[in-house]
């Protein structure tokens, strides 16, 4: 029974440690957007858009100003002075806000769509009298190859002679992975 309460306690602590930086991030966003909405409300009154859009004019112009500022800062950070300033602010935030670096990396992964480079090459690897689907990872000048053979537990890595590897030139990586996932269906069509 005490182990159950210990697990509940650990789970609650983990939840708090996860929510704390997220909550701080939301509070910062709310404060920053509130400032820009207030500023945007003044601009909307000057231009007269508050009569057209009503109370949403402040939010609309605040969002436009914030987007314009983000766009301009994107250019400014390319200059060495602003890059150093950004790096020093980042270093301070890492010290002050727990989990800042982790959440910054998560946000960067969401915003920057970097294509994942697949280096595995679809192949059939000969074991005795039968062939097994897998991936050629690398090969050397001595005639050896590193292959990855998927199985139910994950995968196994072998070093085999390159003569035992048949590269499937007409088969894409996703096609072979789908065939392996489907218990080998469509594998005979791989060439």
N, C-alpha and C positions, 0 to 999 in steps of 0.2 A: 504494500500500500504506500509506503514511504517513497519507493522508486517512482510510483505514479505521480505523486506530488512533486518529486524532484524534476520529472520530465515536464510537468505543467509549468513549474517555476522557470526552468531553462527556456521553454518555449515563449513564455511571457517576456523574459529578459531579451531574447532574440528579437521579438516583435517590437519592443521598445527601442532597441538599438537600430532597427530598420526604420521605424516611423519617425524617430527624432530628426534625422537629417532631411527626410522628405517633408516633414512638417515645417522645418525651418525654411526649406526651399519655397514651399507654398506661401509662407508668411512674407518672405522677401519679394516674391512675384506679386503678391497682393499689394504690398506697400509701393513697389515701383509702378505698377499699373495704376494704382490710386493716384499717385503723383501725376502721371501723364494724363489721366482722365480729368483731373482738376485743371491742369494746364490746357487740355483740349477743350474743356467746357468754356474757358475764357475765350479761346479762339473762335469757337462756334458762335458765341454771343456777338463777337465783333463782326463776323462775316454774316450772321443772320441765319445760320443753319439750325440754331436751337429751336426756331419756330417751325422749321420743316421736319426735322428728325425728332423733336421733342427731347425728353430726358436722355435718350440714347446718343445724342449728338456728342456729349462729353466723352463717352466710351469710344465712339467712332473716331473722333479726332485724336483722342489719346492713343488709340491703337495705331493710327497713321503716323503720329509723331514718333512713337516707340519703334515702329518698323523702319522709318526713315533714319532714326538714330542708330539702330542696329546695322543698317546698310552702310552708313557713313563710317561707323566704327570698324566694319569689315575692311574698309580701305585703309583706315588709319593704323590698324594693327600690323599692317605690312611694313610700316616705317619702323626703323630700328628703335627709336625712342619710345614709341608707343608699345612695341613688342616687349621691351624691357620693363616698362611700367605694368603691362598686363601680367608678365611673369612674376613680378614682385607681389602684385595683388593676389595672384593665384597662390603663391607660397604662404602669404599671411592667412588666406582663407583655409588652406590645408591645416594650418596650426590651430585655428580657432574653431572651425566647424567640423565636428566628427563625421566621417564618411563622405566628406566633400569630394575627394579625389575619385572615389568609387562611383559616385553619382555623376560626376563630370564625365568620366569615361563611358558610363552607360548612355548619357545624353549624346556624347560624341558619336557613339556607334549608331544611335537612332537617326542623327542628323546627317552624318556622312555615310553615304552608301558606297562603301568600297567593295568591289566585286571580290569574292573569295576565289583565289587562284587555286585550282585543283591541279596538283602535280602527279596524281596517280594516273596510270595508264591502264585501261581495261585489258585483261589478259587471261589466258588459260594456262595453268601450271600443271605440268605432268608429275603425277605421283604413281610410280609403278606403271600399271596398264591403263590408268584412267586419268582424266583431266579435271581439274578443279578450278572454278572461276575465282579470280582474285585481281589484284592490282599490282602492277610493276611500279615500285617506288623509285629505285635507282639501279644503275648497272655500272660496272667499272671495266677498264681495259683488259683485266685478267680473265674476263669471261664469266664473272659472277654477277648475280642479280639479287636485289632485296625485293621480296614480294610480301604482300599483305593478303592473307586469306581470311575472309570473314567467316565467323561461325556463330553459334547461338549465344556464346558468352562474350562476344565482342569481335575479336580478330586475333590472328596469330601471325607472327612475322618470321619468315624463313630466308636463309641465304641459299640459293640454288644455282646450278650452272645455267647460263643464259640459254643453252640449247633446250632446256626443259620448259622454257617460257614461250608461249605463242601469243604475240600481241594481236589484239582484236582491233584492227585499224579502222574498220567501218562502224564500230560500236562506240557510242558515246558513254561517258562515265555514268550519266544519269540512267541510261537504258540498262546498263549492266547492274547498277545498284537496285533498280526496280525489279529486275529479273531475279536477283538474289533474294530480295525481300519477299517476292512472290513464290518462294520455294522452288526456284528454277524455271518457272514458266516463261517461255520465250527465249530461253538460253540457247536452244538449238539454232535460232535464227541469227545469233550473234556471229559476226565474221570479222 
